[in-house]
Each structure stands twice: as C-alpha cells, then as structure tokens.
Amino acid sequence: MIFLLLLLLAGGETTELILTQPMIEEIDPAEYVVGPGDILWFSIQGAGTAMLLGTFEESILYMTITPDGYAVVPSTGAWLVAGLRLYEATNLIEAGFASKYPGLRGMAGLAVIRAFRVPVTGQVALQGIYSVNGASRLTDLLDLAGGISSSGSWTSIQILHSDGDTTEVDITEFLLNGSMQSNPVLSQGDRVHIPLADEFVIVEGAVRLSGSFATAYGGSPEYTAWSGSARGTVEYISEETVSNLIQRVGGTRTWATRDSCYIVRILPGGNEEKIRAPLDDPSVDPELLPGDRVVCPGIPPIVTVSGYVYAPGVYSYTAGMETFFYISQAGGLLREASESGIKVVMPDGEEIEYSDAEVIGPGSAIVVPRKALVGWQDPLLIFTSIASIIIAWKSLD
C-alpha cells in the first residue's frame, strides 16, 4: 500500500504553479480561510521511506479544493476543509493521513490561492464584477473599480456576505492609521456596495487636497491657479478634529499660516461663528460638525503684475527683489504706462507708492496705471472734444 501511494505521489502534478496576483503580505495560516478553488500541496516524510522517496524527492501531490469544499488525497481520504483556517485544514489532512499510515508523516500547505469574482456597486468609478483572490483585501477591489467616487462614503462601506450578514467598514482607519482590520480580506460570495455620503465639511485655502479622499463632492477639487489655493468638499467623519481633517486631505502648503486656521460654523439662526483652530497647538483642536468650513489662510509665493505692461499675470516670488524686477518679468512697461503712478498693494490690502517699497513681499500686487496724456493722440482727442463742444454751442444759435 505504501509503495502504491508513493507511485501515486510520483505521478502527481509537478507543473509550475503561478500565483494569480501579487500580495502585500505573507499568508497567515491562522487568518487565511480555505475555500473551493484553492490548491493545496501534499508531501510525505517518515523513517524507513527515505530510500523509496529519494527516487521521487521532488514529487508533490497537488489537490484543488472541490466545489463542495473537500480536499482529496487518493487512497487516503477526503476532508471537508472549506471555511476552515489554513492551519486547521492542513492539520486535519495531516492527522487523517497519519491515522491511515502509522509511522509516516504527511505535510500539507497552500500552493495556489483561489480566484473568484466579487461585484462592486454604488459610488465607484466603474461598477462591475472583478476577479480577486483569497488574499485580496477591500482596497484591492476598490482599486480595480477605479476608486470611490467623489460622492461616495469612505466611512460606511458595506460588505454583504453570502450568509446574509453585512459588515460596515470605515476604510479611513486603514488609510490614515494603517489598521488592517479596516481593510478586510474578501471572501467568496461577498458583494461590496459603496453608499452615498450624506454629511460633508468644506476645506479651503493653503491646503493640498491630495489625499485619497480629498476630492470635491460632485467633481474634482477647485484650485485657484494664480495662488495655489484650493477648495474641496469631503465626507464628514464623526469626532474628527481640524488637525485630523487637514492630515486626511494631504496637509497644508509650505506657505500656509498654520496658526491662523479657523472654522466657520453656521449657527441655528443662520449667523456664522468663527472658531480658532491653530494647527500647531494641540490644546486647541476643535471637533468638526457637519457643514463646517475649515479655512487655512496663507501668503502664496507669487507676485501679481497688472495694468499697462506687456504680459500682465502672476509671477513666482523671488526674495529680495524690487518692483521693476517683476515688471520686467511681465515684459516691461507699455508706452501708455505711467511710471510715476505705479502702486504696490501689500498682502494686507494696504496700497503704497512703488518708491516706498524697497522690496516686494510674497502675495503683493503691482498695479501699473495709464498716463493721462500719450504723445499726439491725447492732444488730438482733446482738440476734437473742444471742437465738438464749439460746434454744439454754435448749433444753438
């Protein structure tokens, strides 16, 4: 019988096995749940069989878990393993083999992870049914579906299991804190649904809006190209503080005035309340409420040049430079420009003569007005106007 068994193992499958998908971590036998389609390997060890086994030292028997959940070792037995943890399944097979062949030791393990299909519906970019494997997690499926849409909920994802139970998942705990419990492994028969988010907060100003869930409701974040400021609407998370929100959306820009951040909250009567929320003071980190607007002001590293220059626009700030450096960046003054009338508007709104501004600071604006008279054109306009008045006066006679 033993010799027959060894011949059977020798003739077993020895073809190269290919994993269906890269994995982010090793399979944990205490966590992985065996199911139909998994391929297990089986080999034999034991004193007194070394000579026989030496002939077939590379032979391994591969067995695919049957659709009804059994692992079958020919001439030995069949064991119902679907739904068991991997270590439970391999222990069951090894114990069954040992009871059949005393003195021999069989070893079993996982060779290839099963593949199966999971539907995903609701607020994702691409609804559909996707192939995953027994080690795939929720984020793997969401990636295949193109991610959660801007109106979808990250905090109440529903996983509907084949037994009728539903698990609600807050994926932000994984994305922000690395909690693997909030990124569960999918099981055969699962269905995933992303509901609409129903409560939101607004964040704007010197923020990055670059996180996984930093997209505006109904579309992309709004960016002000000339300043780099942003505005987005993101899902409200219960008990989240301002600093947590800013971390969630990607942090602040380097030019943010972090100690000046604040909340704008609409009170029941319709009035607005302004609440301080300095980001670098952990003792002042207020919790948010649905509908709050978080503002992080800042002075962007740009200088605006407008008026009578060749190329009005926004230019990168260069430390220590004066007015005409930025005017030259804008192509220089037009013929109609009034050099003596150039004004500099400071970031706080104060307007000064350009001659009083030794250097231009970030966030400033340079305004170049038009001359009162330009060459022969203006005298001609004045003469024409006077002539028109005289003609009109004469017509009254």
BELTA-V341994 format. One record per helix or strand. SS is the DSSP state (a for helix, b for strand). FROM is the first residue (numbers start at 1). LEN is the number of residues. If there is no record, write none. Layout:
# BELTA-V341994
ss: {SS,SS}
from: {FROM,FROM}
len: {LEN,LEN}
This chain:
# BELTA-V341994
ss: {a,b,b,a,b,b,b,b,a,b,b,b,b,b,a,b,b,b,b,a,a,b,b,b,b,b,b,b,b,a,b,b,a,b,b,b,b,b,b,b,b,a,b,b,a,b,b,a,b,b,a}
from: {2,33,39,50,61,70,77,85,86,105,115,124,128,137,138,148,152,157,166,172,180,185,191,196,200,207,222,229,241,242,252,256,258,262,272,287,293,298,302,309,313,323,333,337,339,343,351,354,365,370,375}
len: {9,1,7,6,4,4,4,1,15,8,8,1,6,1,7,1,1,4,4,6,3,1,4,1,6,1,3,7,1,8,1,1,3,5,5,1,4,1,6,1,4,7,1,1,3,3,3,3,4,1,20}
